[in-house]
């Protein structure tokens, strides 16, 4: 248990609505105060099990007049809990936790978006040897189990391959799965969606790469890592 503390802040006015439809990966139709609005979806995953017509959602309102859409979809209600679907925020939540010094075994100067091989690793943590870190946002849940991915990810497969090569070259490697929800109890790769990634994660663990998973405390204006949960391969 990491413990409740100040987390990553999410500025902007939050407005509740009802999900209607998702015409493409980047846009959704949400009913807000009786009006149907086109909103930006900051997650390219499928989210079929969450984005059902009539589902409660929370959007963030922008005051930028140059934006194509006034709102961005941020939270989806599932099983009485809120799940954050803004996948890019996972890196910031992890970075905040490291800089706060609350993660066991993760200490050192942090660098973002570090090139290695043919990829960019999310983070490099200085040390002897340094650690390359990939952070994955988890929004898929089934029967209390957090799972990743919810769509095949060739990019994710490539990142695992690069981490394996880095460890073979003398680095340390870590993959962190940030579940943007507070009610799951375990994490496992979604081999039914991407069996190749599932196999690569098992290989990564066998090669010495550390796999860790965390739940998050969820608030409309703040998100923070909360509990570490078991990774089941």
Residue frames as qw, qx, qy, qz and C-alpha x, y, z in Angstrom:
[[0.000, 0.889, 0.457, 0.000, 0.00, 0.00, 0.00],
 [0.436, 0.367, -0.017, 0.822, 1.53, 3.29, -1.08],
 [0.208, -0.540, -0.509, 0.637, -0.88, 5.40, 0.94],
 [0.205, 0.866, 0.422, 0.173, -3.05, 8.37, 0.10],
 [0.397, -0.458, 0.052, 0.794, -1.14, 11.52, -0.72],
 [0.321, 0.740, -0.068, -0.587, -1.12, 14.39, -3.17],
 [0.724, 0.175, 0.601, 0.290, -1.15, 12.95, -6.67],
 [0.260, 0.071, 0.470, 0.840, -1.01, 14.19, -10.24],
 [0.247, 0.513, 0.351, -0.744, -3.38, 17.12, -10.65],
 [0.274, 0.393, 0.729, 0.489, -5.90, 17.26, -13.50],
 [0.074, 0.346, 0.137, -0.925, -6.87, 20.84, -14.19],
 [0.231, -0.093, -0.608, -0.754, -10.03, 21.78, -16.02],
 [0.581, -0.036, 0.294, -0.758, -13.75, 21.79, -15.34],
 [0.018, 0.017, 0.994, 0.103, -15.27, 18.29, -15.13],
 [0.579, 0.093, -0.006, -0.810, -18.79, 17.72, -16.41],
 [0.446, 0.033, 0.887, -0.115, -20.88, 14.56, -16.15],
 [0.529, 0.330, -0.334, -0.707, -22.67, 13.10, -19.16],
 [0.828, 0.087, 0.517, -0.197, -24.04, 9.94, -20.78],
 [0.174, -0.333, 0.758, 0.533, -22.13, 8.02, -23.43],
 [0.711, 0.449, 0.151, -0.521, -24.10, 7.55, -26.66],
 [0.900, 0.409, 0.111, 0.103, -21.74, 6.29, -29.39],
 [0.410, -0.626, 0.440, 0.497, -18.15, 6.22, -30.63],
 [0.713, 0.668, 0.051, -0.205, -18.09, 6.87, -34.38],
 [0.705, 0.545, -0.366, 0.270, -14.29, 6.53, -34.59],
 [0.741, -0.123, -0.443, 0.489, -11.22, 5.97, -32.39],
 [0.325, 0.096, -0.222, 0.914, -10.75, 9.63, -31.57],
 [0.306, -0.200, 0.002, -0.931, -14.31, 10.88, -31.05],
 [0.078, -0.349, -0.916, 0.183, -17.39, 9.95, -29.04],
 [0.290, -0.516, -0.318, -0.741, -20.92, 11.28, -28.80],
 [0.271, -0.235, -0.737, 0.573, -21.86, 12.23, -25.23],
 [0.219, -0.755, -0.461, -0.413, -25.10, 13.71, -23.97],
 [0.350, -0.112, -0.410, 0.834, -24.34, 16.71, -21.73],
 [0.161, 0.359, 0.355, -0.848, -27.19, 18.67, -20.17],
 [0.590, 0.540, 0.503, -0.329, -29.61, 17.25, -22.72],
 [0.469, 0.791, -0.251, -0.301, -27.42, 18.13, -25.72],
 [0.947, 0.071, 0.184, 0.252, -25.37, 15.69, -27.79],
 [0.020, -0.911, 0.365, 0.190, -21.74, 16.77, -28.03],
 [0.865, 0.370, -0.258, 0.221, -18.80, 15.41, -30.00],
 [0.489, -0.812, 0.318, -0.001, -15.95, 14.84, -27.53],
 [0.412, 0.628, -0.659, 0.045, -12.31, 13.86, -27.97],
 [0.957, -0.285, -0.001, -0.057, -11.32, 10.34, -26.83],
 [0.059, 0.814, -0.572, 0.079, -7.70, 10.37, -25.52],
 [0.539, -0.264, 0.797, -0.056, -7.35, 6.58, -25.76],
 [0.485, 0.367, -0.560, -0.562, -7.13, 4.57, -28.99],
 [0.126, -0.048, 0.981, -0.142, -7.98, 1.27, -27.25],
 [0.251, -0.321, -0.773, -0.486, -11.25, -0.48, -28.07],
 [0.163, -0.014, 0.550, -0.819, -12.89, -0.17, -24.62],
 [0.445, -0.208, -0.653, -0.577, -15.86, -2.17, -25.92],
 [0.477, -0.375, -0.773, 0.185, -16.65, -3.52, -22.46],
 [0.210, -0.390, -0.400, 0.802, -16.87, 0.00, -20.99],
 [0.160, 0.236, -0.156, -0.946, -18.22, 2.34, -23.64],
 [0.053, 0.406, 0.902, 0.138, -21.77, 1.07, -23.76],
 [0.158, -0.494, -0.310, -0.797, -24.73, 3.32, -24.67],
 [0.583, -0.688, -0.286, -0.325, -26.20, 4.85, -21.52],
 [0.747, -0.207, -0.352, 0.524, -22.98, 4.59, -19.48],
 [0.243, -0.960, -0.064, 0.124, -22.17, 7.46, -17.12],
 [0.710, 0.261, -0.031, 0.653, -19.03, 9.38, -18.10],
 [0.246, -0.865, -0.078, 0.431, -17.15, 12.51, -17.07],
 [0.619, 0.579, 0.149, 0.510, -15.65, 14.88, -19.62],
 [0.422, -0.499, -0.082, 0.752, -13.18, 17.70, -19.16],
 [0.325, 0.894, 0.306, 0.027, -14.14, 21.06, -20.63],
 [0.582, -0.037, 0.138, 0.801, -11.53, 23.14, -22.46],
 [0.085, 0.878, 0.219, -0.418, -11.53, 26.90, -22.81],
 [0.315, -0.327, 0.542, 0.707, -9.22, 26.76, -25.85],
 [0.556, 0.592, 0.166, -0.560, -11.20, 28.29, -28.76],
 [0.339, 0.573, -0.629, -0.402, -8.91, 26.65, -31.34],
 [0.328, -0.102, 0.935, -0.090, -9.77, 23.10, -30.27],
 [0.304, -0.087, -0.739, -0.594, -11.89, 21.04, -32.64],
 [0.549, -0.508, -0.644, -0.158, -13.96, 19.74, -29.70],
 [0.272, -0.731, 0.189, -0.597, -14.83, 21.54, -26.48],
 [0.763, -0.470, 0.330, -0.295, -14.66, 18.39, -24.34],
 [0.388, 0.403, -0.829, 0.007, -12.38, 15.39, -23.74],
 [0.873, -0.315, -0.275, -0.249, -13.61, 12.09, -22.33],
 [0.028, 0.632, -0.655, 0.413, -11.78, 11.42, -19.05],
 [0.258, -0.155, 0.857, -0.417, -13.69, 8.96, -16.85],
 [0.595, -0.095, -0.603, -0.522, -16.10, 6.07, -17.43],
 [0.585, -0.320, 0.485, -0.566, -18.34, 4.54, -14.75],
 [0.681, 0.127, -0.696, -0.189, -18.10, 0.75, -14.35],
 [0.658, -0.271, -0.678, 0.182, -19.34, -1.46, -11.51],
 [0.431, -0.862, -0.266, 0.032, -19.92, 1.59, -9.35],
 [0.577, -0.516, 0.162, 0.612, -16.34, 2.81, -9.82],
 [0.374, 0.896, -0.089, -0.222, -14.73, 5.42, -12.05],
 [0.804, -0.023, 0.335, 0.491, -12.02, 4.42, -14.52],
 [0.052, 0.803, -0.225, -0.549, -9.76, 7.07, -16.06],
 [0.835, 0.374, 0.370, 0.159, -9.33, 6.42, -19.78],
 [0.265, 0.936, -0.232, -0.019, -6.77, 9.15, -20.58],
 [0.969, -0.018, -0.048, 0.242, -3.93, 6.71, -21.27],
 [0.507, 0.598, -0.225, 0.578, -1.13, 9.28, -21.72],
 [0.366, -0.777, 0.216, -0.464, -1.51, 10.33, -18.08],
 [0.954, -0.268, -0.108, 0.080, -0.11, 7.00, -16.83],
 [0.678, 0.308, -0.224, 0.629, 3.46, 8.18, -17.43],
 [0.052, -0.631, 0.185, -0.752, 2.84, 11.33, -15.43],
 [0.780, -0.532, -0.003, -0.329, 1.27, 9.37, -12.55],
 [0.931, -0.063, -0.150, 0.327, 4.30, 7.05, -12.45],
 [0.447, 0.479, -0.192, 0.731, 6.73, 9.97, -12.67],
 [0.361, -0.688, 0.104, -0.621, 4.97, 11.75, -9.79],
 [0.904, -0.416, -0.045, -0.086, 5.22, 8.63, -7.63],
 [0.823, 0.137, -0.164, 0.527, 8.95, 8.22, -8.35],
 [0.215, 0.567, -0.158, 0.779, 9.69, 11.88, -7.68],
 [0.571, -0.645, 0.052, -0.505, 7.74, 11.65, -4.41],
 [0.112, 0.464, -0.829, 0.292, 9.99, 8.77, -3.34],
 [0.698, -0.157, 0.399, -0.573, 7.09, 6.42, -2.51],
 [0.914, 0.253, -0.235, -0.212, 7.91, 3.46, -4.78],
 [0.728, -0.487, 0.472, 0.104, 10.00, 0.73, -3.18],
 [0.734, -0.025, 0.538, 0.413, 13.00, -0.15, -5.30],
 [0.451, 0.685, 0.340, 0.460, 12.63, 2.83, -7.65],
 [0.308, -0.867, -0.010, 0.391, 15.09, 5.59, -6.87],
 [0.553, -0.113, 0.393, 0.726, 17.37, 7.76, -8.94],
 [0.143, 0.482, -0.138, -0.853, 17.32, 10.61, -11.42],
 [0.575, 0.455, 0.677, -0.061, 14.56, 10.16, -13.98],
 [0.038, 0.348, -0.442, -0.825, 14.82, 10.98, -17.69],
 [0.663, 0.444, 0.420, -0.432, 11.85, 10.87, -20.08],
 [0.747, 0.644, 0.073, -0.148, 11.58, 9.47, -23.59],
 [0.318, -0.661, 0.618, 0.281, 15.03, 7.92, -23.86],
 [0.731, 0.493, -0.367, -0.297, 16.11, 6.46, -27.19],
 [0.473, -0.394, 0.787, 0.030, 17.30, 2.87, -27.16],
 [0.439, 0.144, 0.836, 0.298, 17.71, 0.71, -30.24],
 [0.020, 0.306, 0.580, 0.755, 14.85, 1.49, -32.59],
 [0.338, -0.716, -0.589, -0.162, 12.46, 2.67, -29.88],
 [0.042, -0.539, 0.312, -0.781, 12.00, 5.30, -27.22],
 [0.444, -0.313, -0.784, 0.301, 11.69, 3.97, -23.71],
 [0.270, -0.854, -0.362, -0.258, 9.33, 5.91, -21.46],
 [0.366, -0.895, 0.222, -0.125, 11.94, 6.49, -18.73],
 [0.710, 0.276, -0.496, 0.417, 15.55, 5.91, -17.75],
 [0.598, -0.795, 0.022, -0.096, 16.41, 5.79, -14.05],
 [0.331, 0.709, -0.562, 0.267, 20.06, 6.50, -13.32],
 [0.807, -0.477, 0.320, -0.140, 21.93, 3.86, -11.36],
 [0.120, 0.588, -0.789, -0.127, 24.62, 1.24, -11.65],
 [0.231, 0.158, 0.565, 0.776, 23.40, -0.11, -13.99],
 [0.332, 0.108, 0.035, -0.936, 20.66, 2.28, -15.18],
 [0.347, 0.330, 0.861, -0.169, 17.09, 1.03, -15.51],
 [0.199, -0.031, -0.484, -0.852, 14.95, 1.45, -18.62],
 [0.265, 0.304, 0.753, -0.520, 11.24, 1.63, -17.83],
 [0.197, -0.240, -0.625, -0.716, 8.13, 1.16, -19.96],
 [0.269, 0.195, 0.596, -0.731, 4.79, 2.28, -18.48],
 [0.164, -0.253, -0.793, -0.529, 1.51, 0.85, -19.76],
 [0.411, -0.055, 0.262, -0.871, -1.93, 2.26, -18.96],
 [0.086, -0.182, -0.978, -0.059, -4.50, -0.40, -18.07],
 [0.430, -0.006, 0.099, -0.897, -8.21, 0.31, -18.51],
 [0.687, -0.043, -0.604, -0.403, -9.52, -3.21, -19.22],
 [0.301, -0.266, 0.744, -0.534, -11.06, -5.08, -16.28],
 [0.711, -0.086, -0.554, -0.424, -12.81, -8.46, -16.03],
 [0.826, -0.422, -0.369, -0.051, -14.04, -10.00, -12.77],
 [0.534, -0.831, 0.119, 0.098, -11.67, -7.88, -10.70],
 [0.767, -0.131, 0.340, 0.528, -8.67, -8.67, -12.91],
 [0.163, 0.852, -0.184, -0.461, -6.80, -5.85, -14.66],
 [0.794, 0.163, 0.493, 0.316, -5.67, -6.86, -18.15],
 [0.159, 0.810, -0.275, -0.493, -3.51, -5.33, -20.90],
 [0.091, 0.100, -0.152, -0.979, -3.89, -4.70, -23.77],
 [0.524, 0.437, 0.576, -0.451, -7.47, -4.29, -24.97],
 [0.704, 0.688, -0.025, -0.172, -6.29, -4.27, -28.60],
 [0.893, 0.072, 0.084, 0.437, -3.27, -5.89, -30.29],
 [0.088, -0.972, 0.157, 0.153, -0.19, -3.67, -29.91],
 [0.841, 0.376, -0.081, 0.381, 2.74, -4.18, -32.24],
 [0.111, 0.786, -0.296, 0.531, 4.37, -1.13, -30.66],
 [0.661, -0.600, 0.329, -0.308, 4.11, -2.72, -27.22],
 [0.985, 0.031, 0.094, 0.139, 5.62, -5.95, -28.53],
 [0.599, 0.614, -0.179, 0.482, 8.55, -4.00, -29.99],
 [0.208, -0.788, 0.331, -0.475, 9.17, -2.20, -26.70],
 [0.869, -0.398, 0.273, -0.107, 9.37, -5.50, -24.82],
 [0.898, 0.302, 0.009, 0.320, 11.85, -6.81, -27.39],
 [0.295, 0.755, -0.250, 0.530, 13.99, -3.67, -26.96],
 [0.525, -0.696, 0.335, -0.357, 13.93, -4.04, -23.17],
 [0.975, -0.127, 0.164, 0.080, 15.05, -7.66, -23.45],
 [0.720, 0.498, -0.094, 0.475, 17.96, -6.60, -25.67],
 [0.053, -0.816, 0.268, -0.509, 18.82, -3.81, -23.21],
 [0.766, -0.539, 0.295, -0.187, 18.94, -6.23, -20.28],
 [0.951, 0.126, 0.100, 0.263, 21.13, -8.59, -22.30],
 [0.489, 0.648, -0.134, 0.568, 23.44, -5.59, -22.89],
 [0.457, 0.007, -0.529, 0.715, 23.74, -4.87, -19.15],
 [0.282, -0.358, 0.045, -0.889, 20.84, -2.57, -18.30],
 [0.179, 0.252, 0.845, -0.436, 18.09, -3.24, -15.83],
 [0.227, -0.226, -0.560, -0.764, 14.56, -3.31, -17.23],
 [0.156, 0.296, 0.734, -0.591, 11.13, -2.68, -15.76],
 [0.202, -0.351, -0.595, -0.694, 7.60, -2.69, -17.14],
 [0.096, 0.193, 0.611, -0.762, 4.99, -0.95, -14.99],
 [0.150, -0.464, -0.738, -0.466, 1.27, -1.50, -15.54],
 [0.093, 0.066, 0.373, -0.921, -0.75, 1.41, -14.16],
 [0.073, -0.508, -0.841, -0.169, -4.38, 0.36, -13.70],
 [0.085, -0.215, 0.017, -0.973, -6.45, 3.54, -13.87],
 [0.665, -0.444, -0.381, -0.464, -9.00, 2.14, -11.41],
 [0.206, -0.539, 0.603, -0.551, -9.18, 1.36, -7.71],
 [0.803, -0.162, 0.297, -0.491, -11.03, -1.95, -7.49],
 [0.847, 0.318, -0.423, -0.060, -8.90, -4.60, -9.23],
 [0.747, -0.591, 0.301, -0.059, -6.88, -7.14, -7.23],
 [0.710, -0.203, 0.536, 0.409, -4.49, -8.68, -9.77],
 [0.373, 0.721, -0.296, -0.504, -2.96, -8.03, -13.19],
 [0.705, -0.017, 0.664, 0.250, -2.41, -10.40, -16.09],
 [0.032, 0.277, -0.550, -0.788, -1.58, -9.98, -19.80],
 [0.701, 0.377, 0.280, -0.537, -4.65, -10.21, -22.02],
 [0.281, -0.255, 0.835, 0.398, -3.45, -13.18, -24.08],
 [0.459, 0.527, 0.715, -0.036, -6.87, -13.54, -25.68],
 [0.287, 0.924, 0.084, -0.239, -6.37, -10.14, -27.31],
 [0.366, 0.810, -0.457, 0.025, -2.60, -10.21, -27.94],
 [0.967, -0.236, 0.051, 0.079, -1.03, -13.65, -27.36],
 [0.690, 0.463, -0.186, 0.524, 2.27, -12.46, -28.86],
 [0.080, -0.715, 0.306, -0.624, 2.62, -9.73, -26.23],
 [0.820, -0.482, 0.135, -0.277, 1.66, -12.21, -23.50],
 [0.956, 0.061, -0.054, 0.283, 4.44, -14.57, -24.61],
 [0.451, 0.593, -0.222, 0.629, 6.95, -11.73, -24.82],
 [0.386, -0.722, 0.240, -0.521, 6.10, -10.58, -21.27],
 [0.945, -0.313, 0.093, -0.016, 6.75, -14.09, -19.97],
 [0.804, 0.318, -0.099, 0.492, 10.08, -14.11, -21.80],
 [0.081, 0.756, -0.205, 0.616, 10.89, -10.68, -20.35],
 [0.675, -0.635, 0.208, -0.312, 10.29, -11.92, -16.80],
 [0.976, -0.069, 0.059, 0.199, 12.49, -14.95, -17.46],
 [0.621, 0.492, -0.101, 0.602, 15.25, -12.64, -18.71],
 [0.469, -0.258, -0.412, 0.738, 15.17, -10.63, -15.47],
 [0.085, -0.381, -0.170, -0.905, 12.90, -7.72, -16.40],
 [0.033, 0.234, 0.719, -0.653, 10.81, -6.60, -13.43],
 [0.226, -0.448, -0.598, -0.625, 7.05, -6.53, -14.01],
 [0.053, -0.247, -0.626, 0.737, 4.99, -4.45, -11.55],
 [0.159, -0.539, -0.602, -0.567, 1.35, -3.40, -11.45],
 [0.062, -0.165, -0.494, 0.851, -0.50, -0.78, -9.42],
 [0.007, 0.760, 0.640, 0.111, -4.02, 0.43, -8.86],
 [0.173, 0.284, -0.042, 0.942, -4.74, 4.14, -8.60],
 [0.022, 0.577, 0.579, -0.576, -6.78, 6.32, -6.32],
 [0.188, 0.431, 0.567, 0.676, -9.21, 8.08, -8.62],
 [0.009, 0.688, 0.390, -0.612, -10.52, 11.60, -8.16],
 [0.503, 0.779, 0.348, 0.140, -11.82, 13.83, -10.94],
 [0.118, 0.971, -0.178, 0.105, -9.08, 16.35, -10.19],
 [0.156, -0.704, 0.684, -0.109, -6.25, 14.08, -9.00],
 [0.971, 0.080, -0.208, -0.088, -4.84, 10.60, -9.65],
 [0.136, -0.711, 0.670, -0.161, -2.13, 8.79, -7.70],
 [0.577, 0.135, -0.805, 0.010, -0.65, 5.29, -7.51],
 [0.656, -0.506, 0.152, -0.538, -2.33, 3.48, -4.63],
 [0.809, -0.318, 0.481, -0.116, -1.73, -0.28, -4.19],
 [0.190, 0.458, -0.812, -0.307, 0.73, -2.67, -5.77],
 [0.880, 0.056, 0.234, -0.409, -1.04, -5.79, -7.01],
 [0.639, -0.230, 0.694, 0.241, 0.32, -9.20, -8.08],
 [0.450, 0.538, -0.472, -0.533, 1.35, -9.78, -11.68],
 [0.760, -0.006, 0.638, -0.122, 0.14, -13.20, -12.84],
 [0.264, 0.523, -0.612, -0.531, 1.76, -14.57, -16.01]]
